[in-house]
């Protein structure tokens, strides 16, 4: 998994490439949470995410809770495969996201 961060004032965009699974979820969480001070709008680009596990879902839930206190979080470019996981787990009702 590779993570690229682009910060523009109070906006933070995270570009993720690869899988968010049990092995990579802690790295993903750490990389994002260290950048959240002062962020009002968090955008996570899922264009190159081909898989997300329950560990990754837990990270998204944690980020969503944090951002609800200080701004908003949105996922963009979610693939059909990842969307299927969101739908099966009910995360499609929790997360704000756009599909590819």
N, C-alpha and C positions, 0 to 999 in steps of 0.2 A: 504494500500500500504506500502511495505517495500522497503527501498533503502540501498544497500550496495555499498561502494566506495572502489576501489583498485587503489592506485596510485603507479606508478613505474617510477620514473624520470619524464619525460615530457609526459608520457602516463597515461591516466585516464580511468578506466573502471567502469561503473555504472551498477549494476545489479538491475533491478526493478522487484518487485513481486506484482502483483495485477492490479488494474484498474488505468488508468490515465484519470481522468474525471474532471469535474468542481470543485469538492471538493478537489481532490488530486493534481491537476496540479500546484497550487502555491507552494505546499511543494516540489514537484519534481523539479520545476524550481529553487527554492531557494537552495535546496540541491546540485544541479549540478553547478549552477553559482558561488557559494562560493568557489568552488574547481578549477576553470578554469585558475587562474593566472599561467602563465608559461606552460600551457598544450599545446602540439603540436598535440597530437592524442587523441581524445575523442571517446571511444567505449561505446555504450549503449546496454546492453544485454536485449532483449525483450522476452527471453525464457518463462518467467512466467507472461508476460503481456497478459491478455485476452480481454482487451477492451481499446480503446483510443477515447476520444471525441474531439470535435473541440477545447476545451480548451487545451488539450494535444497536439494537432497539432500545435497550436500557440506557445507553449513552444518549440517544436522541431524546428519550423521555426526560432525562436529567437536564439536558441542554434546554429543552422546551420549558421546563419548570423554572429554570434560572432566567431565561429570556422573558417569560411572562411578567417577571418582577421589574425588568428594566427596559423592555422594548418588545421586539417581535422576532420570530424566527421563521424562515421559509426555506423549503427544499425546492430546488429546481432541477429540471431535466431527469426526473425519475423514470427509470426504465420499466417496461411491462413486468419484468421478472421481480424487481424490487417492489413494484406496486402490488403484485400478487401477495407478497409477504405482508405488506401493510394491510391489505384487505382481510387476509386470513386471521391476522392477529388483532384487528380492530384499530390499528394505528391510522388507518385512513380517516377515522373519525376524530383523531387527536391532533394529527399533524397538519400543518398548512403546506401544501406542496402542489407543484405543477409537473405534469408528465412531459416526456419528450414529444 
